[in-house]
Amino acid sequence: MGIDNNLAILDSGYFSEENIKDMYDNKINFITRIPNNRKIFKTNALQHFSNLEQIENIYTYGERSVFIKKLKIDLYAKHGYLYLILDPVKKMKDMQDLMLNYDNLSRKTKTSKANYTQLLSIVGIIGIVSSKSITEKEILSSYYLRQSVEQVFGFLKDDLNLLPIRHHNDDTIRGYLFLQFLALIFFIKIRENIKNTYTVEKILMILRGLKCKVFDDQIIPAELTKEQKYISKIYNIIVPKNLGI
C-alpha cells in the first residue's frame, strides 16, 4: 500500500520463528509479547527472576508500578531485546491461582513438583520482545499502543461496518478503504468531545433533523431544538439565521 512501516506492534499470537525472521528480513521493526511457554522466555526468566525485584528496576506506567529488566538476546540468530516485566499485583493473583491448581492435582509426581516449582519462580512475569532498543520506561506504553489501534479498528468494523468488503477489484478496495478511513477520522473527532452524553449515531440523527426553508434569494434555517443547540455549542458550530443565495 506504499505505507512506511515504522514499527509493527503484534499480539502474542503472532509470535513465531517464521514471523520474526520475516520481519527482520523485510527490515520491519517490531514489538510483541512472547508467550510464557516459549523456551526463550523460560530460559531468561528462570535465569533473571532472582534479581528482577530490585529498586533500580522499578518503573511506573500510569497508576501501576512494575519491575522491568532489559536483556539483549539472540532472537533466532538476530539481535533482539527481551523485557522481563513483573507486576506485583498480578504476581499475587497468579500465584494464588497456581497454588490452588497444584493443590487440586490428583497425583503429585516428582515431575509435577519440579514444573510447579519453576512456575512459582517466574509467576507474574511477562516478556516483551523488540527488534530495536527501547528504554524500560517506554516499553509498556509502546506495546500497549496496540490497544488503542485495536479500538480504532473496532470502530471501523463495528460502528462503520468495514467488513465484509464485498469487492474484488484492487482499485475499488483501495478506494473503499480510503473512504472508510476518512469516515473513521470524522467518527473519532466527533466521539472525542461527546464523552458519555450521546453516541455518534445519536448526534447525527439529531442534526439530521435540522431543516431550512429555501426562498429565491435566501435560505432560512429552522430554529434549533434544545439538543441541537447543545451539540452546536460543543463543536463550536455557528448556525446563521439566514443565508444569502
C-alpha positions as CSV (number, residue, x, y, z in Angstrom):
1,M,0.0,0.0,0.0
2,G,3.1,2.3,0.0
3,I,3.0,2.8,3.7
4,D,6.3,3.3,5.5
5,N,6.4,0.6,8.2
6,N,8.0,2.3,11.2
7,L,7.0,-0.3,13.8
8,A,4.8,-3.3,13.9
9,I,3.1,-4.0,17.3
10,L,1.9,-7.6,17.5
11,D,-0.2,-9.7,19.8
12,S,1.5,-12.7,21.3
13,G,-0.5,-15.0,18.9
14,Y,1.7,-13.8,16.1
15,F,5.0,-14.7,17.8
16,S,6.6,-17.4,15.7
17,E,10.1,-18.0,14.4
18,E,8.8,-17.6,10.8
19,N,7.1,-14.3,11.5
20,I,10.1,-12.9,13.5
21,K,12.6,-13.9,10.7
22,D,10.2,-12.4,8.1
23,M,10.1,-9.1,9.8
24,Y,13.9,-9.0,10.2
25,D,14.4,-9.9,6.5
26,N,12.0,-7.1,5.5
27,K,13.6,-4.6,7.9
28,I,10.4,-4.1,9.8
29,N,11.0,-3.2,13.5
30,F,8.5,-4.8,15.9
31,I,7.3,-5.2,19.4
32,T,5.5,-8.3,20.5
33,R,4.7,-10.2,23.7
34,I,6.3,-13.6,23.9
35,P,4.2,-16.5,25.1
36,N,5.3,-17.7,28.5
37,N,5.7,-21.3,27.2
38,R,8.5,-20.3,24.8
39,K,12.0,-21.6,25.6
40,I,13.4,-18.1,25.0
41,F,11.2,-16.7,27.7
42,K,11.5,-19.5,30.2
43,T,15.3,-19.7,30.0
44,N,15.8,-16.0,30.6
45,A,13.0,-15.6,33.2
46,L,14.5,-18.5,35.3
47,Q,17.9,-17.0,35.0
48,H,17.0,-13.5,36.0
49,F,13.9,-13.8,38.3
50,S,16.1,-13.7,41.4
51,N,17.4,-10.2,40.7
52,L,14.3,-8.7,39.0
53,E,12.7,-7.3,42.1
54,Q,15.3,-4.7,42.7
55,I,14.9,-0.9,43.3
56,E,16.8,0.0,40.2
57,N,14.2,-2.0,38.1
58,I,11.1,-0.1,39.4
59,Y,9.2,1.9,36.7
60,T,5.8,3.5,36.8
61,Y,3.2,3.1,34.0
62,G,0.0,5.1,34.6
63,E,-1.1,4.1,38.1
64,R,0.9,0.8,38.1
65,S,4.4,0.3,39.4
66,V,6.3,-2.7,37.9
67,F,9.7,-4.2,37.8
68,I,11.4,-4.2,34.3
69,K,14.6,-5.8,33.3
70,K,16.0,-5.3,29.8
71,L,18.1,-8.1,28.2
72,K,19.9,-8.3,24.9
73,I,19.2,-11.7,23.5
74,D,19.8,-13.9,20.5
75,L,16.4,-14.0,18.7
76,Y,16.6,-16.7,16.0
77,A,20.1,-15.7,15.0
78,K,19.3,-12.0,15.1
79,H,20.0,-9.3,17.7
80,G,16.9,-8.6,19.8
81,Y,15.8,-7.3,23.2
82,L,13.7,-9.1,25.8
83,Y,12.0,-7.1,28.6
84,L,11.0,-9.1,31.7
85,I,8.2,-7.3,33.4
86,L,6.8,-8.2,36.8
87,D,3.6,-6.7,38.1
88,P,3.5,-7.4,41.9
89,V,-0.4,-7.2,41.9
90,K,-0.6,-9.7,39.0
91,K,2.0,-11.9,40.7
92,M,-0.1,-12.3,43.8
93,K,-3.2,-13.2,41.9
94,D,-1.4,-15.6,39.5
95,M,0.5,-17.2,42.4
96,Q,-2.8,-17.9,44.3
97,D,-4.3,-19.5,41.1
98,L,-1.2,-21.6,40.6
99,M,-1.2,-22.8,44.3
100,L,-4.9,-23.8,44.1
101,N,-4.2,-25.6,40.8
102,Y,-1.3,-27.5,42.4
103,D,-3.3,-28.3,45.5
104,N,-6.1,-29.8,43.3
105,L,-3.8,-32.2,41.4
106,S,-4.9,-35.8,41.8
107,R,-1.3,-37.0,41.7
108,K,1.8,-35.1,42.7
109,T,4.8,-36.6,41.0
110,K,8.4,-35.5,41.0
111,T,7.9,-34.1,37.5
112,S,4.8,-32.1,38.5
113,K,6.6,-30.8,41.6
114,A,9.6,-29.7,39.6
115,N,7.3,-28.0,37.0
116,Y,5.3,-26.1,39.6
117,T,8.5,-25.1,41.4
118,Q,9.7,-23.5,38.2
119,L,6.4,-21.8,37.6
120,L,6.2,-20.4,41.1
121,S,9.7,-18.9,40.5
122,I,8.6,-16.9,37.4
123,V,4.8,-16.4,38.2
124,G,3.5,-12.9,37.3
125,I,6.4,-12.2,34.8
126,I,5.6,-11.4,31.2
127,G,8.0,-11.0,28.4
128,I,8.0,-8.3,25.6
129,V,10.4,-8.7,22.7
130,S,11.6,-5.9,20.5
131,S,13.9,-5.8,17.4
132,K,15.3,-2.4,18.5
133,S,16.4,-1.0,21.8
134,I,13.6,0.9,23.6
135,T,14.1,2.3,27.1
136,E,12.5,0.4,30.0
137,K,10.4,3.5,30.8
138,E,8.8,3.5,27.3
139,I,8.4,-0.2,26.5
140,L,5.0,-0.7,28.2
141,S,3.4,2.5,26.7
142,S,4.9,1.5,23.3
143,Y,3.4,-2.0,23.5
144,Y,0.0,-1.0,24.9
145,L,-0.4,1.4,22.0
146,R,-1.7,-1.8,20.3
147,Q,-4.9,-1.5,22.4
148,S,-5.6,2.0,21.0
149,V,-5.1,0.7,17.5
150,E,-7.4,-2.3,18.1
151,Q,-10.0,0.1,19.5
152,V,-9.8,2.2,16.3
153,F,-10.2,-0.9,14.1
154,G,-13.1,-1.9,16.4
155,F,-14.8,1.4,15.4
156,L,-14.2,0.5,11.7
157,K,-15.6,-3.0,12.0
158,D,-18.5,-2.5,14.5
159,D,-19.6,1.1,14.0
160,L,-18.7,1.8,10.4
161,N,-19.4,-1.7,9.0
162,L,-16.0,-2.1,7.4
163,L,-16.4,-5.9,7.0
164,P,-17.2,-7.7,4.8
165,I,-15.7,-5.6,2.0
166,R,-17.6,-7.3,-0.8
167,H,-15.3,-6.0,-3.6
168,H,-12.9,-7.9,-5.7
169,N,-11.1,-5.2,-7.8
170,D,-7.9,-3.8,-6.2
171,D,-8.7,-0.2,-7.1
172,T,-12.2,-0.5,-5.8
173,I,-10.9,-2.0,-2.5
174,R,-8.3,0.8,-2.1
175,G,-11.0,3.5,-2.8
176,Y,-13.4,1.8,-0.3
177,L,-10.7,1.6,2.4
178,F,-9.8,5.3,1.8
179,L,-13.4,6.4,2.2
180,Q,-13.7,4.2,5.3
181,F,-10.6,5.8,6.9
182,L,-11.9,9.3,6.1
183,A,-15.2,8.3,7.8
184,L,-13.2,6.9,10.7
185,I,-11.3,10.2,11.2
186,F,-14.7,12.1,11.3
187,F,-16.1,9.4,13.7
188,I,-13.3,9.7,16.2
189,K,-13.2,13.5,16.0
190,I,-17.0,13.6,16.8
191,R,-16.6,11.0,19.5
192,E,-13.7,12.8,21.3
193,N,-15.9,15.6,22.5
194,I,-19.2,13.9,23.5
195,K,-17.9,11.6,26.2
196,N,-20.9,9.6,27.5
197,T,-23.6,12.2,26.7
198,Y,-24.5,10.9,23.3
199,T,-23.4,8.3,20.8
200,V,-22.0,9.5,17.4
201,E,-25.1,7.9,15.8
202,K,-27.4,9.9,18.1
203,I,-25.7,13.2,17.3
204,L,-26.0,12.6,13.5
205,M,-29.7,11.7,13.9
206,I,-30.3,14.9,16.0
207,L,-28.5,17.1,13.5
208,R,-30.3,15.4,10.6
209,G,-33.5,16.9,11.9
210,L,-32.3,20.4,11.3
211,K,-34.4,21.8,8.4
212,C,-34.5,25.0,6.4
213,K,-36.8,27.0,4.1
214,V,-35.4,27.8,0.7
215,F,-36.6,31.0,-1.0
216,D,-35.5,32.6,-4.2
217,D,-32.8,34.9,-2.6
218,Q,-32.1,33.3,0.8
219,I,-32.2,30.2,3.0
220,I,-33.6,30.4,6.5
221,P,-32.6,27.6,8.9
222,A,-35.3,26.4,11.3
223,E,-35.0,27.3,14.9
224,L,-32.7,24.9,16.7
225,T,-34.0,22.4,19.3
226,K,-32.5,22.3,22.7
227,E,-30.4,19.2,21.8
228,Q,-29.2,20.8,18.5
229,K,-28.2,24.0,20.4
230,Y,-26.3,21.8,22.9
231,I,-24.4,19.9,20.2
232,S,-23.7,23.1,18.2
233,K,-22.1,24.6,21.4
234,I,-19.9,21.5,22.0
235,Y,-18.5,21.6,18.5
236,N,-18.5,25.4,18.0
237,I,-20.9,25.2,15.1
238,I,-22.5,28.5,14.2
239,V,-25.9,28.2,12.6
240,P,-26.8,31.6,11.0
241,K,-30.3,33.0,11.0
242,N,-30.3,33.3,7.2
243,L,-28.0,32.6,4.2
244,G,-27.9,34.5,1.0
245,I,-28.1,32.7,-2.3
